[in-house]
Amino acid sequence: MEQSSRVAGAPAMGAVHGRRTVLLTGASGVVGQGLLPRLSDMDVICLVHRTPVAHRGVTSIRGDLTQVNLGLSDAEYAQLARKVDAVIHSGAVTGFARNDGTLEKTNVDGTRRVLEFAERADATVYHVSTAYLHAKADGERGRTAATYAASKRAGEDVVRSSSARHVILRPSIVIGDSGTGGISAFQGLYMVAAAILGSLVPLIPFDPTWPIDFVPNDVVADAIATTVERELTSGEFWITAGEQALRLEEAVTLCADLGLELGSPVDRPRFIPPDVFDRLVAPVFLDALPRRVRLTVTRLLEFFTVYLAMDTALPSSLAELAGLGAKPLPDQRATLLNSLRYWATATGRDGAEPESQVA
C-alpha cells in the first residue's frame, strides 16, 4: 500500500481569535452534511452549484468549483475573500463510474481553484481527501473505481504544490452517525450490506481476516472541525479506524445477525482465496449465475478489489486528534449495526414505511 511519508505532521497551532468565517464546499455531500451541525460556532458560507443549503445560520453563495473565480464575479470573489478565514474543501465527485472527465475537472481542477481562492483570502485550506489513496486496479477489475482514487491523489498534489496554508484530512469509508445511524446518502458499504442481506453474494474472494475500515460521519465531522477550531495550519491526518477496524468476517456476521433481527435470514457468503476465484470459479460459474446475481457480484468485485483488498490496517491519526479534543472512535460493531438499522428503516427493509427524503 502506498502511503504518504508524512502521516501526521507537526501542526502549527495558533491562538483562537473569536468567531471565524468558513467557506465550505461540498455542503450537500455526506461529509458536508455531517459537518454543518458541528460548525455552529462559526459563520459558515457554503459554495453551492445550484440549490442553497437548508441549514439554520448558514449562508449559501452560488458558484462553480471548476470555473475561474469559483464562478463568481470579480466583485463577489473579492468580497468573499475579505470575509473568509478558512476553507473546508469537501466538494468532490465521488461516482466511480464517471468517464466524462468530471472526476478530474472537479477533484483536481476544482481543488486548484479553491487553493487560488485561499491564497487570495490568506486563508487556511482544510482539504478532505481519502484514506484510499493506494487504490489501484487489478487489471481490468477495479479500473473504473480506481479512477476516483487517482483523482484524489492528483488533488493532494495540487494542495501540496500550493503556497496556501493547508491541512490534509483522509477519511476512510464514511458511514452513519455512531449513535443514530443517520446519514444523508447511502454509498459504497451500504451496497455491499444490501447485497449480503439480499443473499445475492454467494462468494467473497478475499481473506476473511482482512480489515474493513469505516468511520461514522459524526467522528469525521468532529475531527475536521477540531482541526479548524484549533487553527492548525499544517499536517496530514488519517481519519480511520486503523488497528480498531473490523475484519471482513466480523462485518459479514453482523449483517447476518441483522437479517435475523429483521426476520429475513441470510444465506451467508463463503470466503474463498482470490486466486481460486479467478482461476476456477469466475471462468466457469460467473456467467451461469442469474443476471441479477451476476451484476451484483460484478459491481461488488469492483468495489472490493479496489477498496477492501488489503491485508494490513490503514494508518490512523484519531489518537492524535483526540489529544486535540476530537471524539475518540466508538465501538465499531455498534456503529455498523446502528448504520444498517437506519438504512433498513429508511429503505423499508424493516417493514416500516421508507423515508423518501433519504437518498
C-alpha positions as CSV (number, residue, x, y, z in Angstrom):
1,M,0.0,0.0,0.0
2,E,1.4,3.4,-1.0
3,Q,1.1,5.9,1.8
4,S,2.3,9.5,2.3
5,S,5.6,9.5,4.2
6,R,4.1,12.2,6.4
7,V,1.3,10.5,8.4
8,A,0.7,13.5,10.7
9,G,3.0,16.5,10.5
10,A,3.9,18.8,13.3
11,P,0.8,21.0,13.2
12,A,1.1,24.7,13.8
13,M,-1.4,25.8,16.4
14,G,-2.5,29.4,16.7
15,A,-4.5,31.3,19.3
16,V,-8.2,31.3,19.0
17,H,-9.3,34.7,17.5
18,G,-13.0,34.6,18.2
19,R,-15.8,33.7,15.8
20,R,-14.4,32.7,12.4
21,T,-15.9,32.7,8.9
22,V,-15.5,29.4,7.0
23,L,-16.2,28.7,3.3
24,L,-17.5,25.2,2.9
25,T,-17.5,23.3,-0.4
26,G,-19.4,20.1,-0.8
27,A,-22.0,21.0,1.8
28,S,-24.6,18.8,0.2
29,G,-22.4,15.7,0.3
30,V,-22.2,13.1,3.1
31,V,-19.2,14.8,4.8
32,G,-20.6,18.3,4.3
33,Q,-24.0,17.4,5.7
34,G,-22.3,15.9,8.7
35,L,-20.2,19.0,9.2
36,L,-22.9,21.6,9.2
37,P,-24.2,21.0,12.7
38,R,-20.7,20.7,14.0
39,L,-19.8,24.2,12.7
40,S,-22.4,26.1,14.7
41,D,-19.8,28.2,16.4
42,M,-18.6,29.6,13.1
43,D,-20.0,31.7,10.4
44,V,-20.4,29.3,7.5
45,I,-20.7,30.2,3.8
46,C,-21.5,27.3,1.5
47,L,-20.4,27.5,-2.1
48,V,-23.2,25.7,-4.0
49,H,-23.7,24.9,-7.6
50,R,-27.5,25.1,-7.7
51,T,-29.6,24.5,-4.6
52,P,-29.0,26.7,-1.4
53,V,-28.2,24.8,1.7
54,A,-31.2,24.5,4.1
55,H,-29.4,24.7,7.4
56,R,-30.0,27.3,10.2
57,G,-27.4,30.1,10.3
58,V,-25.7,29.1,7.1
59,T,-25.3,31.4,4.1
60,S,-25.2,30.0,0.5
61,I,-23.5,31.6,-2.4
62,R,-24.0,30.2,-5.9
63,G,-20.8,29.4,-7.8
64,D,-18.8,26.7,-9.5
65,L,-15.6,25.0,-8.3
66,T,-14.4,24.3,-11.8
67,Q,-14.6,27.9,-13.0
68,V,-12.3,30.9,-12.7
69,N,-13.1,32.9,-9.6
70,L,-15.2,29.9,-8.4
71,G,-17.8,31.0,-10.9
72,L,-18.2,34.4,-9.1
73,S,-18.0,37.9,-10.5
74,D,-14.7,39.8,-9.7
75,A,-16.6,41.9,-7.1
76,E,-18.2,38.8,-5.4
77,Y,-14.9,37.0,-5.4
78,A,-13.1,39.9,-3.8
79,Q,-15.8,40.4,-1.2
80,L,-15.8,36.7,-0.3
81,A,-12.0,36.7,0.0
82,R,-12.2,39.6,2.5
83,K,-14.6,37.6,4.7
84,V,-13.1,34.1,4.8
85,D,-10.6,32.9,7.4
86,A,-10.6,29.2,6.5
87,V,-11.8,26.9,3.7
88,I,-13.1,23.4,4.3
89,H,-12.9,21.8,0.9
90,S,-15.0,18.6,0.9
91,G,-16.5,19.2,-2.6
92,A,-15.8,16.3,-4.9
93,V,-17.3,14.0,-7.5
94,T,-17.4,10.5,-5.9
95,G,-19.2,8.5,-8.6
96,F,-16.8,5.7,-9.5
97,A,-18.4,5.1,-13.0
98,R,-17.8,8.7,-14.2
99,N,-16.0,8.6,-17.6
100,D,-17.0,12.1,-18.8
101,G,-14.0,13.9,-17.3
102,T,-15.9,15.3,-14.3
103,L,-13.7,13.4,-11.8
104,E,-10.6,15.3,-12.9
105,K,-12.4,18.5,-13.6
106,T,-13.9,18.7,-10.1
107,N,-11.4,16.8,-7.9
108,V,-8.3,18.2,-9.5
109,D,-9.1,21.4,-11.3
110,G,-11.7,22.4,-8.7
111,T,-9.1,21.9,-5.9
112,R,-6.8,24.1,-7.8
113,R,-9.4,26.9,-7.9
114,V,-10.0,26.5,-4.2
115,L,-6.3,26.9,-3.5
116,E,-6.2,30.0,-5.6
117,F,-9.0,31.5,-3.6
118,A,-7.3,30.6,-0.3
119,E,-4.1,32.3,-1.5
120,R,-6.2,35.4,-2.3
121,A,-8.0,35.3,1.1
122,D,-4.9,34.4,3.1
123,A,-7.0,31.5,4.5
124,T,-6.0,28.0,5.6
125,V,-7.4,25.2,3.5
126,Y,-8.7,22.0,5.2
127,H,-8.7,19.6,2.3
128,V,-10.8,16.5,2.6
129,S,-9.1,13.7,0.7
130,T,-9.5,9.9,1.1
131,A,-7.7,7.2,3.0
132,Y,-7.7,5.0,-0.1
133,L,-5.0,6.8,-2.0
134,H,-3.3,3.5,-2.6
135,A,-6.3,2.1,-4.5
136,K,-5.3,0.8,-7.9
137,A,-6.9,-1.5,-10.4
138,D,-6.0,-5.2,-10.7
139,G,-6.0,-5.5,-14.4
140,E,-9.5,-4.7,-15.8
141,R,-11.2,-5.4,-12.5
142,G,-11.4,-2.3,-10.4
143,R,-10.2,0.0,-13.2
144,T,-13.3,2.2,-13.1
145,A,-13.3,2.5,-9.3
146,A,-9.6,3.3,-9.2
147,T,-10.0,6.4,-11.2
148,Y,-11.6,8.1,-8.2
149,A,-8.5,7.4,-6.0
150,A,-6.3,8.6,-8.8
151,S,-8.2,11.9,-9.0
152,K,-7.8,12.3,-5.2
153,R,-4.1,11.6,-5.3
154,A,-3.8,14.3,-8.0
155,G,-5.9,16.7,-5.9
156,E,-3.4,16.2,-3.0
157,D,-0.5,17.0,-5.3
158,V,-2.3,20.3,-6.1
159,V,-2.7,21.1,-2.4
160,R,1.0,20.4,-1.6
161,S,2.2,22.4,-4.5
162,S,0.2,25.5,-3.4
163,S,1.6,28.3,-1.3
164,A,-1.6,28.4,0.8
165,R,-1.5,27.1,4.3
166,H,-3.2,23.7,4.3
167,V,-4.2,20.6,6.3
168,I,-5.0,17.3,4.6
169,L,-7.6,15.1,6.1
170,R,-8.1,11.5,4.9
171,P,-11.3,9.8,6.0
172,S,-11.9,6.1,5.2
173,I,-15.3,4.8,4.3
174,V,-17.9,7.2,5.9
175,I,-21.0,5.6,7.4
176,G,-23.9,6.8,9.5
177,D,-23.8,8.6,12.9
178,S,-22.4,6.4,15.6
179,G,-25.5,6.8,17.8
180,T,-28.4,7.2,15.4
181,G,-27.0,5.7,12.2
182,G,-28.3,8.8,10.3
183,I,-26.6,9.7,7.1
184,S,-27.6,11.9,4.1
185,A,-26.9,9.3,1.4
186,F,-26.2,5.6,1.2
187,Q,-22.9,4.8,-0.6
188,G,-20.4,2.0,-1.0
189,L,-20.6,-0.1,2.1
190,Y,-24.4,0.1,2.1
191,M,-24.4,-1.5,-1.4
192,V,-22.3,-4.4,0.0
193,A,-24.6,-4.8,3.0
194,A,-27.7,-4.7,0.8
195,A,-26.3,-7.5,-1.4
196,I,-25.4,-9.7,1.6
197,L,-28.8,-9.1,3.3
198,G,-30.5,-10.0,0.0
199,S,-28.5,-13.2,-0.3
200,L,-27.0,-12.0,-3.6
201,V,-23.4,-12.7,-2.7
202,P,-22.7,-16.4,-2.7
203,L,-18.9,-16.0,-2.6
204,I,-16.4,-13.4,-1.4
205,P,-13.0,-13.8,-3.0
206,F,-11.0,-12.3,-0.1
207,D,-9.3,-13.3,3.1
208,P,-11.9,-13.1,5.9
209,T,-9.3,-11.6,8.3
210,W,-8.7,-8.5,6.1
211,P,-9.7,-5.2,7.7
212,I,-12.7,-3.2,6.6
213,D,-12.1,0.3,7.6
214,F,-15.1,2.7,8.2
215,V,-15.7,5.7,10.4
216,P,-19.0,7.2,11.5
217,N,-19.8,10.6,10.0
218,D,-20.0,12.3,13.4
219,V,-16.4,11.3,14.1
220,V,-15.3,12.5,10.7
221,A,-17.1,15.8,11.2
222,D,-15.7,16.3,14.7
223,A,-12.1,15.5,13.6
224,I,-12.3,18.0,10.7
225,A,-14.0,20.7,12.8
226,T,-11.4,20.2,15.6
227,T,-8.5,21.0,13.2
228,V,-10.3,24.2,12.1
229,E,-11.1,25.2,15.7
230,R,-7.6,24.7,16.9
231,E,-6.4,26.8,13.9
232,L,-4.0,24.2,12.6
233,T,-2.1,25.4,9.6
234,S,-0.3,22.2,8.6
235,G,-0.5,18.5,9.0
236,E,-1.8,15.3,7.4
237,F,-4.4,13.3,9.3
238,W,-5.8,9.9,8.7
239,I,-9.4,9.7,9.9
240,T,-9.6,6.0,10.0
241,A,-10.3,3.1,12.4
242,G,-6.7,1.8,11.8
243,E,-6.0,-1.2,14.1
244,Q,-9.5,-1.0,15.5
245,A,-11.1,-1.8,12.1
246,L,-13.4,-4.8,12.0
247,R,-12.4,-7.9,10.0
248,L,-14.4,-8.8,6.9
249,E,-15.8,-11.9,8.6
250,E,-17.0,-9.8,11.6
251,A,-18.8,-7.4,9.3
252,V,-20.5,-10.3,7.4
253,T,-21.6,-11.8,10.7
254,L,-23.1,-8.5,11.8
255,C,-25.1,-8.3,8.5
256,A,-26.3,-11.9,9.1
257,D,-27.3,-11.0,12.7
258,L,-29.3,-8.0,11.3
259,G,-31.0,-10.2,8.8
260,L,-32.3,-12.4,11.6
261,E,-33.3,-9.4,13.6
262,L,-35.3,-8.2,10.6
263,G,-36.9,-11.6,10.1
264,S,-35.0,-12.3,6.9
265,P,-32.4,-14.9,7.4
266,V,-29.3,-14.5,5.2
267,D,-27.5,-17.1,3.1
268,R,-24.0,-16.3,4.4
269,P,-21.4,-15.9,1.6
270,R,-18.4,-18.2,1.6
271,F,-14.9,-16.7,1.7
272,I,-12.6,-18.2,-0.9
273,P,-9.0,-17.3,-1.8
274,P,-8.8,-14.7,-4.5
275,D,-6.6,-16.9,-6.8
276,V,-9.1,-19.8,-6.5
277,F,-11.9,-17.5,-7.5
278,D,-10.0,-16.1,-10.5
279,R,-8.7,-19.4,-11.8
280,L,-11.6,-21.8,-11.1
281,V,-14.8,-20.1,-10.1
282,A,-15.2,-16.9,-12.2
283,P,-14.4,-18.5,-15.6
284,V,-16.8,-21.4,-15.1
285,F,-19.7,-20.2,-12.8
286,L,-19.9,-16.4,-13.1
287,D,-21.8,-16.4,-16.4
288,A,-24.0,-19.2,-15.2
289,L,-25.4,-17.1,-12.3
290,P,-28.8,-15.4,-12.6
291,R,-28.4,-12.0,-14.2
292,R,-29.2,-10.0,-11.1
293,V,-26.8,-12.0,-9.0
294,R,-24.1,-11.8,-11.7
295,L,-24.4,-8.0,-12.0
296,T,-24.4,-7.6,-8.2
297,V,-21.3,-9.8,-7.8
298,T,-19.5,-7.9,-10.6
299,R,-20.3,-4.5,-9.0
300,L,-19.1,-5.7,-5.6
301,L,-15.9,-7.1,-7.0
302,E,-15.2,-3.6,-8.5
303,F,-15.7,-2.1,-5.0
304,F,-14.0,-4.9,-3.0
305,T,-10.9,-5.2,-5.3
306,V,-10.0,-1.5,-5.0
307,Y,-11.1,-0.5,-1.5
308,L,-11.2,-3.6,0.6
309,A,-8.4,-5.8,-0.7
310,M,-5.7,-5.0,1.9
311,D,-4.2,-7.3,4.5
312,T,-2.8,-4.5,6.7
313,A,-4.6,-1.8,8.7
314,L,-4.6,1.8,7.4
315,P,-2.7,4.4,9.4
316,S,-4.8,6.3,11.9
317,S,-4.4,9.8,13.5
318,L,-7.5,9.6,15.7
319,A,-5.4,9.2,18.9
320,E,-3.5,12.4,18.0
321,L,-6.8,14.2,17.1
322,A,-8.3,13.1,20.4
323,G,-5.4,14.7,22.1
324,L,-6.6,18.0,20.5
325,G,-10.1,17.5,21.7
326,A,-11.7,15.4,18.9
327,K,-14.0,12.5,19.6
328,P,-12.5,9.0,20.0
329,L,-13.6,6.2,17.8
330,P,-16.7,4.5,19.3
331,D,-17.3,0.7,19.2
332,Q,-17.2,-0.4,15.6
333,R,-19.7,-3.2,15.9
334,A,-22.4,-0.9,17.5
335,T,-21.7,1.8,14.9
336,L,-22.1,-0.6,12.0
337,L,-25.3,-2.0,13.4
338,N,-26.8,1.4,14.1
339,S,-26.0,2.5,10.5
340,L,-27.5,-0.7,9.0
341,R,-30.6,-0.4,11.1
342,Y,-31.1,3.2,10.0
343,W,-30.6,2.1,6.4
344,A,-33.1,-0.7,6.8
345,T,-35.7,1.7,8.2
346,A,-35.1,4.4,5.6
347,T,-35.4,1.9,2.7
348,G,-38.3,0.0,4.2
349,R,-36.3,-3.2,4.7
350,D,-37.6,-3.5,8.3
351,G,-41.2,-3.4,7.2
352,A,-41.7,0.3,8.1
353,E,-42.7,3.0,5.6
354,P,-39.5,4.1,3.8
355,E,-38.2,7.6,4.4
356,S,-38.4,9.2,1.0
357,Q,-36.0,12.1,1.8
358,V,-33.1,9.7,2.2
359,A,-31.1,9.0,-1.0
